[in-house]
Amino acid sequence: MGRLTGKTALITGAGSGIGRAAAGLFASEGATVLAVDRVDAVMDTAKDIEARGFKAKGLIADAGSDADVQTAVQTAISTFGGLDVVWANAGVSGGLKGLFDLTPEDWEGLLRINLIGPFLLIKHAARAMMEAKTAGSIICTASVAGLRSGAGGSPYSASKAGVINLVQTSAQQLSGTGIRVNAICPGLIETGMTMPMFERAREKGTENKLGQLNPLRRAGEPIEIANMALFLASDEASYVNGQAFVVDGGLSSSHPIARQGAMS
């Protein structure tokens, strides 16, 4: 308890899934949380946190809008007096259209949220942190899909690869400020974005097969990604910068193979 005591955290995509789990976790560790999402459910996230005796505020905003991101950053500062941690977590999947079925509009809509959104939050949050001389932590949600093919459609995978590089280049451009920028690359996690996949599996009775390609042979939980973010947000990660951390049950540690069971 208390790993984020005295810190203010802004989390996008906090209406459900990973963002909601993180908002609750960060608050329980002492942070004052601004939960941001474009859906009304983000207000419930804030209410649930407050009902547990912690400090939070909900804000409905579009993570891919320059004006909305600026408003979110300023809201955190004006409401809570500062900004120490931001997590650009909002994202959309874009579906699984094939290469020849995709349109420029498909790419533009997805990149606006998944890649331009993190850029905007890094830009505006870092500027605010620099003005306040805050050695803050900025976290972005990437994906194992950004590491290699096989975990998402082309636009989604490309956007997440872009997030990984954005984190690296941003960390370098913020050299000397004390601001750290890192990414998390989740594997298969049950969130609002992946819910249809999980629901179909439950209907078919094949839920136990979800995540079977990784060595842990299961899908992950939102809190397991939130726990990694908690480390990166805390002072325990004071020397961690410009990195992309994979949290996928070991999926990306190997090329996919057909396993015969435990090796003797």
Order of alpha helices (4+ residues) and beta strands (2+ residues): beta-alpha-beta-alpha-beta-alpha-beta-alpha-alpha-beta-alpha-beta-alpha-alpha-beta
